[in-house]
Amino acid sequence: MCGHEPDSVEFSSLGGWISTKASGMKKNVYGNIEDILINFTIVTPVGTFKYLENNSERVSQGPDLKYTVLGHEGNYGIITEAVMKIKAAPEMTTYGSIVFPDFQSGQRFMRRVGREKIWPASIRLVDNM
């Protein structure tokens, strides 16, 4: 599984995720689209370009095509192919909820989760009011 699940997952495509630099609810564990994108092909009005990751985190000559295409919103062309990192599906998934007496208690809890680096795949603080 790639684990990338933006809120629009059922209405969107992999090319759309790349061209909008999408983030997913489970980014804490699986990463944002830029973290899991390895290679891609983009078809533009002036030609087809292939990005091949070269095991290097750094580009020392000119702009990095990966970060030019990420978030281009379709202005440069259409993503036609992509290779993504995948991870083994978890053996078990646990869901839970906590009800706080007030929103401020929930905020304190979220800060503590962040400070102590207890990062579940997905966590939200919601005020139903």
N, C-alpha and C positions, 0 to 999 in steps of 0.2 A: 504494500500500500504506500501511497505517497504521503498520506496524512493531511494534505492541503485541502481544507474545507472552508472556503469563503462563504459568507452568508448566501451568496448567489449561486451556490454549487449546482443546483438543479436547473438553473437558467443560463448557465455560462459554459465556456469551453476553455480548454487548456491554452489555446492561442489568445483568448480574451484575458485570461489570468496574467499571461506574460505581458501583453500590451498595456495592461492597466496597473502593473506592478502590484498584484493582489496580495493581500494578507489574509490568513485564515484564522479561525477560532482556535486551532490547535498549534499555533506558531511556536508556543513555548517549547514544544517537544519536536515538532517536525520542521519548523522554519517557515519563513515567508517564501514566496515564489523565487526570489533571487538566490535563496539559500539552497534550493533543491533543483534548480535548472542547471543542466550540464551543457547540452548542445541544442542548437536550434537552426532552422532555416527560415529566412524571411524573403518573400518575393516583393520586390519594389518596382516602381515604374522604370528604373534604370537597370534592373537585373536582379539575379538571385544571389543572396549572400548566405554563407554557412558559417556559423560560429562553432568552433571546436575548442572546448576547454583543454588547456594544456598542462594540467596538474600544477599550475602556478597560481598563486593568489594575487600576483602583482603583474600589471602590464607596464613596462617601462618605456614603450615607444607609442606615443599618440594616445587617442582615446580608446577605451575598451568597448568594442561593439556590444557586448552583453549589456552594459549599463546605459548605452545609448538607446537600445531597443526596449529595455525594460521601462514601462511607463510611457511609451510613445503614443498610446491611445489610437493606434491605427494610422497615424500621420505619415509614417515611412513605408508601410506596406502591410502584408498579411503574413502571419506566422503560419507556415505550412507543415513543419515538422518540429518535434521537440523530444529531447531525451531528458528524463527526470531521475533524480535519486529516489530510491524506494527503500522502505524498511519492512522488516517482518511485522505482520499484524500482531498486536498484543494477544497473548493467550487469554487474558481476562480484561473486561472493561467494567469499571465501577462508576456509578452515578450517585450523586448525593446532593442534598440541599441543606443550607443552614438558614434559619430565620433569626434575624437580629431584632432586638427590641426597638432600635432606631437606626437611621441611615448612618449616623456618625460612628456607631459601633461597627457597622459593616466596613466603613472606610478605614478604621483602625485595624481591623482584621486584614484587609487587603494590603495595607502598608506593611504589616508584619509578615505576611506571606512573601511579599517582595523582598524585604530586608533579609529574611532568613533563607531566601532562595528555595522556597518550597513551591516549585512551579508545576502544577498539574497541567495536563494537556490543554485544558480549557477551564477558565474561571471567569465569572461575571458577577458584578454587584448590581442588582436591579432594585429600583424604587418603584413599586407598583402604583404609587400615588402620582 
